[in-house]
Amino acid sequence: MSAARVTGALQGLRVIDLSRVLGGPYCTQALADHGAQVIKLEPPGGDETRGWGPPFVGETASYFVGVNRNKQGICVDLSREEGREVLWQLLDGADVLVENFKPGTLERWGMDYAKLSERYPRLIHCAISGFGPDGALGGLPGYDAAIQAMAGLMSVNGESDGPALRIGLPVVDMVTGLNALSGILLALAEREKSGRGQSLDIALYDCAVSLLHPHLPNYFGNGRTPQRSGNAHPNITPYDSYRTATEPIFLAVGNDRQFAKLVSHLNAPELAEDARFMDNRSRCEHRRELKEILEALLQAHACEPLAAELIRGGVPCGPVQTVDAVARHPHTRHRELIVEIGAYRGTGTPIKLSRTPATYRTPPPALGSDTRTVLDTLGIDATTQQRLFDAGVLKG
């Protein structure tokens, strides 16, 4: 893949990545960071997120750049029989196939899992889709924001007196990518025992519904439809953003001991003995009164120094920071969450392994930049390659 030495927990694993947009690429970048060889196939027009800008890095949108490092990029028209023949050859010796085509696409191409497993019994096939292949919504297209709406996430996001809001990041796509990663690793572990691969069905809708904690358990418990509560937690208080003399502070007080430390620091230790606030159940019943009292006390403090004092004193909290401040924060650097490869800058992996850490070897590939190199490794001769390039089956 590059002059850099490939190491990691997944070294030797070969992944064929047919996915586009976010869920699949987010998963396969994690596999690649931990040593897997990931070969990303794109159609002649490329992954559509290459154009999801501004901003752009050169000709490529930052959106694409954010989830496609450490991959080899080839450009193959899979709608053509000759293109699918190249895919068959790539799958010979591959461990994992990741795709997010509309359900039924591989079947139309004669590449359904039954045929794949017959030819490659150890292959793990991960299909990512909006709603799965069947059921009331089966086979329908799904994008993150629409599924946030349909799966109830928007209904609990926003101020109590305001409209339902999209969560400000593609949380459904990203958790789908993480569930795909988990499923692939589970299937790899099982393959060690059985010697056989299997097919994974990962749906954005399922992943979105799985995020409805504690709202779905609360609904099961009391039968009431959860409502929006702004920054406030529905089950815990004080667990909200609060005004200070400067910018807001977020207090995440999860138990009585932390509450006692908070009010003691604010020179109001008697609040911990007040019957209205002695335990979380009581505090939730009197959350409005408590917020008014706390904000009156907090007006004597600037957010940044107060947050530093409280968290070091055992009270979980933090200033409400902007993205640029997070990128500059010394702890972000200390945790190796900023990756730099030449001109490339990206987000580091949160998965820290002691013996086999992630490595960052190559920036995201230009469209089709590795097509000839990968086809050479397949043993496809130069004449055949040129014929496929001339016919538009390949691009590079």
C-alpha positions as CSV (number, residue, x, y, z in Angstrom):
1,M,0.0,0.0,0.0
2,S,2.9,2.4,0.7
3,A,6.5,2.5,1.9
4,A,5.2,2.5,5.4
5,R,5.2,-0.8,7.2
6,V,1.7,-2.3,7.6
7,T,1.1,-3.5,11.1
8,G,-1.9,-3.8,13.4
9,A,-4.4,-6.3,14.8
10,L,-5.9,-7.0,11.3
11,Q,-2.6,-7.3,9.4
12,G,-3.1,-9.8,6.6
13,L,-6.9,-9.3,6.4
14,R,-8.1,-8.4,2.9
15,V,-11.3,-6.3,2.5
16,I,-13.1,-5.4,-0.7
17,D,-15.0,-2.2,-0.1
18,L,-17.9,-1.5,-2.5
19,S,-19.5,1.0,-0.1
20,R,-20.1,4.7,-0.6
21,V,-21.1,7.8,1.4
22,L,-20.5,7.2,5.2
23,G,-21.5,4.0,7.0
24,G,-19.5,1.6,5.0
25,P,-16.5,3.8,4.5
26,Y,-16.4,4.7,8.2
27,C,-16.3,0.9,9.0
28,T,-13.6,0.1,6.4
29,Q,-11.4,3.0,7.4
30,A,-11.4,1.6,10.9
31,L,-10.4,-1.8,9.5
32,A,-7.7,-0.2,7.4
33,D,-6.3,1.8,10.4
34,H,-5.8,-1.5,12.2
35,G,-3.8,-3.1,9.4
36,A,-6.3,-4.6,7.0
37,Q,-5.7,-4.2,3.3
38,V,-8.8,-2.3,2.0
39,I,-9.4,-2.0,-1.7
40,K,-12.1,0.5,-2.4
41,L,-14.0,0.1,-5.7
42,E,-15.7,3.2,-7.0
43,P,-17.9,3.6,-10.1
44,P,-16.7,5.8,-13.0
45,G,-18.3,8.9,-11.4
46,G,-16.7,8.1,-8.0
47,D,-18.2,8.0,-4.5
48,E,-20.8,10.8,-4.5
49,T,-19.2,12.3,-1.4
50,R,-16.2,13.4,-3.4
51,G,-18.5,16.2,-4.4
52,W,-20.1,16.9,-1.0
53,G,-18.4,20.3,-0.5
54,P,-17.3,22.9,0.1
55,P,-14.8,22.7,1.6
56,F,-12.6,20.8,-0.8
57,V,-9.1,19.5,-0.5
58,G,-7.9,20.0,-4.1
59,E,-10.8,18.5,-6.1
60,T,-12.1,16.2,-3.4
61,A,-14.6,17.2,-0.7
62,S,-13.4,17.1,2.9
63,Y,-16.4,14.8,3.6
64,F,-14.8,12.1,1.5
65,V,-11.4,12.7,2.8
66,G,-12.6,12.2,6.4
67,V,-13.4,8.5,6.0
68,N,-11.2,7.0,3.3
69,R,-7.6,7.0,4.4
70,N,-5.3,3.9,4.3
71,K,-7.3,2.5,1.3
72,Q,-6.3,1.6,-2.2
73,G,-8.7,3.1,-4.7
74,I,-9.7,1.5,-8.0
75,C,-12.4,2.6,-10.4
76,V,-14.5,-0.2,-12.0
77,D,-17.9,-0.1,-13.7
78,L,-19.7,-3.0,-12.0
79,S,-22.7,-2.5,-14.2
80,R,-20.7,-4.1,-17.0
81,E,-20.0,-7.8,-17.1
82,E,-16.3,-7.2,-17.6
83,G,-16.3,-5.1,-14.4
84,R,-17.9,-7.8,-12.4
85,E,-15.4,-10.3,-13.6
86,V,-12.7,-8.0,-12.1
87,L,-14.6,-8.1,-8.9
88,W,-14.8,-11.9,-8.9
89,Q,-11.0,-12.0,-9.2
90,L,-10.6,-9.5,-6.4
91,L,-12.8,-11.7,-4.1
92,D,-10.5,-14.6,-4.7
93,G,-8.5,-14.6,-1.5
94,A,-10.5,-11.8,0.2
95,D,-11.7,-12.1,3.7
96,V,-14.5,-9.5,3.8
97,L,-16.8,-7.8,1.3
98,V,-18.6,-4.6,2.4
99,E,-21.3,-3.2,0.2
100,N,-24.3,-0.8,0.6
101,F,-26.1,-1.3,-2.7
102,K,-29.8,-1.3,-2.8
103,P,-31.0,-4.7,-1.7
104,G,-31.3,-7.0,-4.7
105,T,-28.5,-5.4,-6.7
106,L,-26.0,-8.3,-6.1
107,E,-28.7,-10.8,-7.0
108,R,-29.3,-9.1,-10.3
109,W,-25.6,-9.4,-11.0
110,G,-25.5,-13.1,-10.1
111,M,-23.5,-12.3,-7.0
112,D,-25.9,-12.9,-4.2
113,Y,-24.6,-14.4,-1.0
114,A,-25.5,-17.9,-1.9
115,K,-23.3,-17.7,-5.0
116,L,-20.6,-15.9,-3.2
117,S,-20.4,-18.4,-0.3
118,E,-20.5,-21.3,-2.8
119,R,-17.4,-19.9,-4.5
120,Y,-15.7,-18.4,-1.4
121,P,-17.0,-20.3,1.7
122,R,-14.8,-18.3,4.1
123,L,-15.9,-14.9,2.8
124,I,-17.7,-12.6,5.2
125,H,-20.3,-10.4,3.4
126,C,-21.5,-7.3,5.1
127,A,-24.6,-5.7,3.5
128,I,-25.4,-2.2,4.7
129,S,-28.8,-0.8,3.7
130,G,-31.5,1.7,4.8
131,F,-34.1,-0.8,6.1
132,G,-32.9,-4.3,5.3
133,P,-34.0,-6.4,2.4
134,D,-37.6,-7.2,3.5
135,G,-40.4,-6.1,5.8
136,A,-42.7,-3.1,5.6
137,L,-39.9,-0.8,4.6
138,G,-37.6,-3.4,3.1
139,G,-35.5,-2.4,0.1
140,L,-36.3,1.3,0.4
141,P,-33.5,3.8,0.2
142,G,-32.4,5.4,3.4
143,Y,-30.2,8.4,4.3
144,D,-29.1,9.4,7.8
145,A,-31.3,12.5,8.3
146,A,-34.5,10.8,7.0
147,I,-33.9,7.9,9.3
148,Q,-33.2,10.2,12.2
149,A,-36.7,11.5,11.6
150,M,-38.4,8.1,11.0
151,A,-36.7,6.3,14.0
152,G,-37.7,8.9,16.6
153,L,-34.3,10.5,17.2
154,M,-35.5,13.9,16.0
155,S,-38.6,13.7,18.2
156,V,-36.4,13.8,21.3
157,N,-33.8,16.3,20.1
158,G,-34.4,20.1,20.5
159,E,-35.8,22.5,23.0
160,S,-39.0,21.6,24.8
161,D,-40.9,24.5,23.2
162,G,-39.2,24.2,19.8
163,P,-39.5,21.9,16.8
164,A,-37.9,18.5,16.4
165,L,-34.3,18.8,15.2
166,R,-31.8,16.7,13.3
167,I,-28.9,15.8,15.5
168,G,-26.0,18.0,14.2
169,L,-23.9,15.1,12.9
170,P,-24.7,11.9,10.9
171,V,-25.0,9.8,14.0
172,V,-27.0,7.1,12.3
173,D,-24.5,6.5,9.6
174,M,-21.6,6.5,12.0
175,V,-23.2,4.1,14.5
176,T,-24.1,1.9,11.5
177,G,-20.4,1.9,10.5
178,L,-19.5,0.9,14.1
179,N,-22.1,-1.9,14.2
180,A,-20.8,-3.1,10.8
181,L,-17.3,-3.1,12.3
182,S,-18.5,-5.1,15.3
183,G,-20.4,-7.5,13.2
184,I,-17.4,-8.2,10.9
185,L,-15.1,-8.8,13.9
186,L,-17.7,-11.1,15.4
187,A,-17.9,-13.1,12.2
188,L,-14.1,-13.3,11.9
189,A,-14.0,-14.6,15.5
190,E,-16.6,-17.2,14.7
191,R,-14.8,-18.2,11.5
192,E,-11.8,-19.2,13.6
193,K,-14.0,-22.0,15.0
194,S,-16.2,-23.0,12.1
195,G,-13.9,-22.2,9.1
196,R,-16.9,-20.6,7.4
197,G,-17.9,-17.0,6.6
198,Q,-21.4,-15.6,6.8
199,S,-23.6,-12.7,5.7
200,L,-24.3,-9.6,7.9
201,D,-27.4,-7.6,7.5
202,I,-26.8,-4.1,9.0
203,A,-29.6,-1.6,8.5
204,L,-29.5,2.1,9.3
205,Y,-33.1,1.9,10.7
206,D,-32.1,-0.8,13.2
207,C,-29.1,1.1,14.3
208,A,-31.1,4.3,14.8
209,V,-33.7,2.5,16.9
210,S,-30.9,1.0,19.0
211,L,-29.8,4.5,19.9
212,L,-33.1,5.4,21.6
213,H,-31.7,5.0,25.1
214,P,-33.1,5.9,27.6
215,H,-36.2,7.0,25.7
216,L,-37.4,3.6,24.6
217,P,-36.8,2.0,28.0
218,N,-38.6,5.0,29.6
219,Y,-41.5,4.5,27.3
220,F,-41.6,0.8,28.1
221,G,-41.5,1.7,31.8
222,N,-44.2,4.4,32.0
223,G,-46.1,4.3,28.7
224,R,-45.6,8.0,28.1
225,T,-44.2,9.3,24.8
226,P,-40.8,10.9,25.4
227,Q,-40.6,14.6,24.7
228,R,-37.9,17.0,23.9
229,S,-36.0,18.4,26.9
230,G,-33.2,20.6,25.3
231,N,-29.9,19.8,27.0
232,A,-31.5,18.4,30.1
233,H,-31.4,14.6,30.7
234,P,-34.8,13.0,31.1
235,N,-33.7,10.8,34.0
236,I,-31.0,12.7,35.9
237,T,-30.5,16.2,37.3
238,P,-28.5,18.4,37.5
239,Y,-27.5,17.2,34.0
240,D,-27.9,20.2,31.7
241,S,-26.2,23.3,30.5
242,Y,-26.3,26.3,33.0
243,R,-25.6,30.0,32.6
244,T,-22.5,31.3,34.3
245,A,-20.9,34.8,34.3
246,T,-19.4,34.0,30.9
247,E,-20.2,31.1,28.6
248,P,-22.5,28.1,29.6
249,I,-21.1,25.2,31.6
250,F,-22.5,21.7,31.2
251,L,-22.9,19.8,34.5
252,A,-23.2,16.1,34.3
253,V,-23.9,15.2,38.0
254,G,-24.7,11.5,38.2
255,N,-24.9,10.8,41.9
256,D,-25.5,12.3,45.3
257,R,-21.8,12.4,46.2
258,Q,-21.1,14.5,43.1
259,F,-24.0,16.8,43.9
260,A,-22.7,17.4,47.4
261,K,-19.3,18.3,46.0
262,L,-20.9,20.7,43.5
263,V,-22.9,22.6,46.0
264,S,-20.1,22.7,48.5
265,H,-17.8,24.3,45.9
266,L,-20.5,26.9,45.2
267,N,-20.7,27.7,48.9
268,A,-24.1,26.2,49.3
269,P,-23.6,22.8,51.1
270,E,-27.0,23.0,52.7
271,L,-28.6,22.2,49.3
272,A,-27.3,18.6,49.6
273,E,-29.4,18.2,52.8
274,D,-32.5,20.0,51.4
275,A,-35.4,17.5,51.1
276,R,-36.1,18.7,47.6
277,F,-32.6,17.8,46.4
278,M,-31.3,15.0,48.6
279,D,-31.4,12.3,45.9
280,N,-31.9,12.1,42.2
281,R,-35.6,11.3,42.3
282,S,-36.2,14.4,44.4
283,R,-34.0,16.5,42.3
284,C,-35.9,15.4,39.1
285,E,-39.2,16.3,40.8
286,H,-37.8,19.8,41.5
287,R,-35.5,20.3,38.5
288,R,-36.8,23.7,37.6
289,E,-36.3,25.1,41.1
290,L,-32.9,23.5,41.3
291,K,-31.8,25.0,38.0
292,E,-32.8,28.5,39.1
293,I,-30.9,28.2,42.3
294,L,-27.8,26.8,40.6
295,E,-27.7,29.5,37.9
296,A,-28.0,32.2,40.6
297,L,-24.9,30.7,42.3
298,L,-23.1,30.2,39.0
299,Q,-23.4,33.9,38.1
300,A,-20.5,34.5,40.5
301,H,-18.2,32.3,38.4
302,A,-16.6,32.4,35.0
303,C,-17.1,29.1,33.1
304,E,-13.5,28.0,32.2
305,P,-11.9,28.3,35.6
306,L,-15.0,26.9,37.3
307,A,-15.1,23.9,35.0
308,A,-11.4,23.2,35.6
309,E,-11.9,23.3,39.4
310,L,-15.0,21.2,39.4
311,I,-13.8,18.4,37.2
312,R,-10.6,18.1,39.2
313,G,-12.7,18.0,42.3
314,G,-14.7,15.0,41.0
315,V,-17.7,16.8,39.5
316,P,-18.1,15.8,35.8
317,C,-18.6,18.9,33.7
318,G,-17.2,21.0,30.9
319,P,-17.4,24.2,29.0
320,V,-19.5,24.1,25.8
321,Q,-16.6,24.2,23.3
322,T,-16.6,24.9,19.5
323,V,-15.0,22.5,17.0
324,D,-12.0,24.7,16.4
325,A,-11.3,24.8,20.2
326,V,-11.5,21.0,20.3
327,A,-9.0,20.7,17.4
328,R,-6.6,23.0,19.3
329,H,-7.0,21.5,22.7
330,P,-3.8,19.9,24.1
331,H,-5.6,16.8,25.2
332,T,-6.9,16.2,21.7
333,R,-3.3,16.2,20.6
334,H,-2.2,14.1,23.5
335,R,-4.8,11.4,22.7
336,E,-3.4,11.4,19.1
337,L,-6.8,12.4,17.7
338,I,-5.3,14.6,14.9
339,V,-3.7,12.6,12.1
340,E,-1.3,14.3,9.7
341,I,0.1,12.6,6.6
342,G,1.8,15.2,4.5
343,A,-0.9,17.8,3.6
344,Y,-3.6,15.4,4.9
345,R,-5.3,16.1,8.3
346,G,-7.8,13.7,9.7
347,T,-9.4,12.4,12.9
348,G,-7.5,9.7,14.7
349,T,-9.0,6.4,15.8
350,P,-10.5,6.2,19.3
351,I,-9.6,2.5,19.5
352,K,-6.2,2.3,21.4
353,L,-4.6,-1.1,21.5
354,S,-1.4,-1.6,23.5
355,R,0.5,-4.1,21.4
356,T,-1.0,-3.5,18.0
357,P,-1.9,0.1,17.7
358,A,-3.5,1.7,14.6
359,T,-1.2,3.1,11.9
360,Y,-1.8,5.9,9.5
361,R,-0.1,5.1,6.2
362,T,-1.7,6.8,3.2
363,P,-4.1,9.6,2.6
364,P,-7.4,8.9,0.9
365,P,-6.9,7.8,-2.7
366,A,-7.6,9.9,-5.8
367,L,-10.3,8.4,-8.0
368,G,-8.9,5.2,-9.6
369,S,-5.3,6.0,-8.5
370,D,-4.4,2.4,-7.7
371,T,-6.4,0.7,-10.5
372,R,-3.4,-0.5,-12.5
373,T,-1.4,-1.5,-9.4
374,V,-4.2,-3.7,-8.0
375,L,-4.9,-5.3,-11.4
376,D,-1.2,-6.0,-11.8
377,T,-1.4,-8.0,-8.5
378,L,-4.3,-9.9,-9.9
379,G,-2.2,-11.0,-12.8
380,I,-4.3,-9.2,-15.4
381,D,-1.9,-8.5,-18.3
382,A,-1.3,-5.0,-19.6
383,T,-3.1,-5.7,-22.9
384,T,-6.3,-6.8,-21.2
385,Q,-6.1,-3.9,-18.8
386,Q,-5.7,-1.4,-21.6
387,R,-8.7,-2.9,-23.4
388,L,-10.8,-2.5,-20.3
389,F,-9.6,1.1,-19.9
390,D,-10.4,1.9,-23.5
391,A,-13.9,0.4,-23.1
392,G,-14.6,2.5,-20.0
393,V,-14.8,-0.5,-17.7
394,L,-11.8,0.8,-15.8
395,K,-10.6,4.3,-14.9
396,G,-7.4,5.4,-13.4
